[in-house]
Amino acid sequence: MDFAFEDKALRHVCESHARACKALGEDAAVALHARLADLEASDNILELNWLPVVIEEDMVSIEFFPTHRLIVGPNEAKPPKLSSGAVDWTKVSRVILKRIEAI
C-alpha cells in the first residue's frame, strides 16, 4: 500500500527513528515503524485484520502501541464507496497518514 503524510512534522516522525523516539519514546517508536512496515506491505487496510484496527466511515485508526494510534484516511480524489456511503477499504490502495493520537 502506498501512503502519504498529512504534514512534514508527521513525515519526520514516521521516517526518522530518532525523531520518533523523541516524540513517542523508544518502545512506541519501534512499534510505529513496525506498523508502518505492515501498512506498506499490505494491499489494503483490511489485510491488517490481526492488528487493533477500528474502521469508520472515512477514517481508520490503527493502534500501534497501547498508548498510541495512527489515524489514516483514503488518499484518492474520489475514494471507492460502498452503497452505505462509507469508504470501501478493500479497494483503497493509497492512504494518507493524518496524525498520531495518544489513547
C-alpha positions in Angstrom: 0.0 0.0 0.0 1.2 3.5 -0.8 0.9 6.2 1.8 1.5 9.9 2.1 1.7 12.2 5.1 -0.6 15.0 6.2 2.3 17.2 7.0 6.1 17.4 7.3 6.2 17.0 11.0 4.3 13.7 10.8 6.6 12.6 7.9 9.7 13.3 10.0 8.4 11.3 13.0 7.4 8.4 10.7 10.7 8.4 8.7 13.2 9.1 11.5 13.7 6.7 14.4 15.5 9.4 16.4 12.5 11.8 15.9 10.0 9.1 16.7 11.9 8.2 19.9 12.0 11.9 20.9 8.2 12.3 20.2 6.9 8.9 21.4 9.6 7.1 23.4 11.7 4.2 22.3 9.2 1.4 22.6 6.4 3.3 20.8 8.8 4.4 18.1 9.8 0.8 17.4 6.1 -0.2 17.3 5.2 2.7 15.0 7.9 1.7 12.5 6.7 -1.9 12.6 3.1 -0.9 11.9 4.3 1.4 9.0 6.1 -1.6 7.5 3.0 -3.7 7.9 0.9 -1.0 6.2 3.4 -0.6 3.3 3.5 -4.4 2.8 -0.3 -4.8 2.6 -2.6 -4.3 -0.4 -5.4 -2.7 1.7 -6.3 -1.9 5.3 -8.5 -4.9 5.8 -5.4 -7.2 5.4 -4.3 -5.8 8.8 -7.1 -7.8 10.5 -4.7 -9.1 13.1 -4.0 -5.6 14.4 -6.3 -3.5 16.5 -7.9 -1.6 13.7 -11.1 0.5 14.0 -12.8 1.3 10.7 -15.1 4.3 10.5 -16.9 5.7 7.5 -13.9 7.6 6.1 -11.1 7.1 8.6 -9.2 4.2 10.1 -7.4 4.1 13.4 -4.6 1.6 13.9 -3.3 1.0 17.4 0.4 0.6 17.2 1.2 0.8 20.9 -1.0 0.6 24.0 -0.8 4.4 24.3 -0.8 5.5 20.7 -2.8 5.0 17.4 -2.3 6.2 13.9 -5.2 7.8 12.1 -5.3 7.3 8.3 -7.7 8.2 5.5 -8.0 7.4 1.8 -5.6 9.3 -0.4 -7.7 9.3 -3.5 -9.7 12.2 -5.1 -12.8 10.0 -5.2 -12.4 7.1 -2.9 -14.4 3.9 -3.7 -17.6 3.8 -1.7 -20.0 1.2 -0.5 -23.7 1.5 -1.1 -23.9 2.8 2.5 -21.7 5.8 1.6 -18.7 4.5 3.6 -15.3 4.1 2.1 -14.8 0.6 0.5 -11.4 -0.1 2.3 -10.9 -3.3 0.3 -10.4 -1.1 -2.8 -8.2 1.7 -1.3 -4.6 1.2 -2.1 -3.4 4.7 -1.2 -3.8 6.2 2.2 -2.8 9.4 3.9 -1.4 9.3 7.4 -3.3 12.0 9.2 -2.0 12.1 12.7 -0.7 10.1 15.7 -3.0 10.3 18.7 -2.4 9.4 22.3 -5.0 6.9 23.6 
